[in-house]
Amino acid sequence: MTYLDDESRYFRAALLSEMTARGRGIQAELSRLTGITPSIICDLKFGRTGTSLKNRQALAKGLGYGYEDFIAKGREMSGKKRKGAAVAKSPAMKGRDEYINQTIRSLNRMLESCRRRVVVLSQKLIASQEKHIAANDEILRLHREMDSLRWSKLDS
């Protein structure tokens, strides 16, 4: 993860907020308006990279802000996050969160069931291998006994 200075973090917070609020297509539109590739915009949005002041200014302008106003918006948002202000979630977001939590619980139950099956199958495999080893030992014993009988017949 790239270390971001305060200004870059404030920029990222404002960029993420604006892009989320404006919805689909904003990344492509910003790319078209600013000449910055969509992949760089995506990396900025998720804090995977920093960028030049020139690019940050172009993105702020593309979103209709002056650079200093955009940084102030990000600073304000970062302050709210640190103070623990609750972010209101829409019913759709709450439903999505509940669906994700149910899916995680279901996957955890399936994982635990698979783990139990692995233990049982491992025990069966070990028992089967032990029987196989015992059978091979018996075969070797019988071969030795047979060889011993042959030698005794030849000697007589």
C-alpha positions as CSV (number, residue, x, y, z in Angstrom):
1,M,0.0,0.0,0.0
2,T,1.3,3.4,-0.9
3,Y,1.8,5.9,1.9
4,L,-0.4,8.9,1.3
5,D,0.3,12.3,2.9
6,D,-2.6,14.2,4.5
7,E,-3.4,16.2,1.4
8,S,-3.5,13.1,-0.7
9,R,-5.7,11.4,1.8
10,Y,-8.1,14.3,1.9
11,F,-8.1,14.3,-1.9
12,R,-8.9,10.6,-2.0
13,A,-11.8,11.0,0.5
14,A,-13.3,13.7,-1.5
15,L,-12.8,11.9,-4.8
16,L,-14.3,8.7,-3.4
17,S,-17.3,10.6,-2.1
18,E,-18.0,12.5,-5.3
19,M,-17.6,9.5,-7.5
20,T,-19.9,7.4,-5.3
21,A,-22.5,10.1,-5.2
22,R,-22.4,10.6,-9.0
23,G,-22.7,6.9,-9.8
24,R,-21.9,4.9,-12.8
25,G,-20.0,6.4,-15.7
26,I,-18.3,9.2,-13.7
27,Q,-14.9,7.5,-14.0
28,A,-15.1,7.3,-17.8
29,E,-16.4,10.9,-17.9
30,L,-13.6,12.2,-15.7
31,S,-11.1,10.4,-17.8
32,R,-12.5,12.0,-21.0
33,L,-12.6,15.5,-19.4
34,T,-9.1,15.3,-17.8
35,G,-7.1,13.0,-20.1
36,I,-6.2,10.9,-17.0
37,T,-6.6,7.1,-17.6
38,P,-9.5,5.3,-15.9
39,S,-7.0,3.0,-14.2
40,I,-5.1,5.9,-12.6
41,I,-8.4,7.4,-11.4
42,C,-9.4,4.0,-10.0
43,D,-6.1,3.6,-8.2
44,L,-6.5,7.2,-6.7
45,K,-10.0,6.4,-5.6
46,F,-8.9,3.4,-3.7
47,G,-5.7,4.9,-2.3
48,R,-3.4,2.5,-4.2
49,T,-1.3,5.4,-5.5
50,G,-0.7,9.1,-5.2
51,T,-0.5,11.4,-8.2
52,S,0.8,14.7,-9.2
53,L,-0.6,18.0,-8.1
54,K,-1.5,18.7,-11.8
55,N,-3.6,15.6,-12.0
56,R,-5.3,16.2,-8.7
57,Q,-6.2,19.8,-9.8
58,A,-7.5,18.5,-13.1
59,L,-9.7,15.9,-11.4
60,A,-11.1,18.5,-8.9
61,K,-11.8,20.8,-11.8
62,G,-13.5,18.0,-13.7
63,L,-15.8,17.5,-10.8
64,G,-16.6,21.2,-10.6
65,Y,-14.5,22.2,-7.7
66,G,-11.6,24.4,-7.1
67,Y,-8.6,22.4,-5.8
68,E,-8.6,24.0,-2.3
69,D,-12.4,23.5,-1.9
70,F,-12.0,19.9,-2.9
71,I,-9.2,19.3,-0.3
72,A,-11.4,21.1,2.3
73,K,-14.3,18.8,1.4
74,G,-12.0,15.8,1.9
75,R,-10.6,17.2,5.2
76,E,-14.1,17.7,6.5
77,M,-15.1,14.1,5.5
78,S,-11.9,12.7,7.1
79,G,-12.7,14.5,10.3
80,K,-16.2,13.1,10.4
81,K,-14.9,9.6,9.9
82,R,-12.3,10.0,12.7
83,K,-14.9,11.4,15.1
84,G,-17.0,8.3,14.5
85,A,-20.0,10.1,13.0
86,A,-22.4,7.5,11.8
87,V,-23.0,7.3,8.0
88,A,-26.6,6.9,7.2
89,K,-27.2,3.9,5.0
90,S,-30.0,3.6,2.5
91,P,-32.4,0.7,2.8
92,A,-30.8,-0.8,-0.3
93,M,-27.3,-0.6,1.4
94,K,-28.7,-2.2,4.6
95,G,-30.3,-5.0,2.6
96,R,-27.0,-5.5,0.7
97,D,-25.1,-5.6,4.0
98,E,-27.5,-8.2,5.4
99,Y,-27.3,-10.3,2.3
100,I,-23.5,-10.2,2.5
101,N,-23.6,-11.1,6.2
102,Q,-26.0,-14.0,5.5
103,T,-23.7,-15.2,2.7
104,I,-20.7,-15.1,5.0
105,R,-22.5,-17.1,7.7
106,S,-23.6,-19.6,5.1
107,L,-20.1,-20.0,3.7
108,N,-18.7,-20.4,7.2
109,R,-21.2,-23.2,7.9
110,M,-20.2,-24.9,4.6
111,L,-16.5,-24.5,5.4
112,E,-17.0,-26.1,8.9
113,S,-19.0,-29.0,7.3
114,C,-16.2,-29.5,4.8
115,R,-13.6,-29.5,7.5
116,R,-15.6,-32.2,9.4
117,R,-15.8,-34.3,6.2
118,V,-12.1,-33.9,5.6
119,V,-11.4,-35.3,9.1
120,V,-13.7,-38.3,8.5
121,L,-12.3,-39.0,5.1
122,S,-8.7,-38.7,6.4
123,Q,-9.5,-41.2,9.1
124,K,-11.0,-43.6,6.6
125,L,-8.0,-43.2,4.3
126,I,-5.6,-44.0,7.2
127,A,-7.6,-47.1,8.1
128,S,-7.6,-48.2,4.5
129,Q,-3.8,-47.6,4.2
130,E,-3.2,-49.6,7.4
131,K,-5.3,-52.5,5.9
132,H,-3.3,-52.3,2.7
133,I,0.0,-52.4,4.6
134,A,-1.2,-55.4,6.6
135,A,-2.2,-57.2,3.4
136,N,1.2,-56.5,1.8
137,D,2.9,-57.8,4.9
138,E,0.8,-61.0,4.8
139,I,1.7,-61.5,1.1
140,L,5.4,-61.1,1.8
141,R,5.1,-63.6,4.7
142,L,3.3,-66.1,2.4
143,H,6.0,-65.6,-0.3
144,R,8.8,-66.3,2.2
145,E,7.0,-69.4,3.5
146,M,6.5,-70.6,-0.1
147,D,10.2,-70.0,-0.9
148,S,11.2,-71.8,2.3
149,L,9.0,-74.8,1.3
150,R,10.6,-74.9,-2.2
151,W,14.1,-74.8,-0.8
152,S,13.3,-77.6,1.7
153,K,11.9,-79.8,-1.2
154,L,15.1,-79.1,-3.2
155,D,17.3,-80.0,-0.3
156,S,15.6,-83.3,0.2
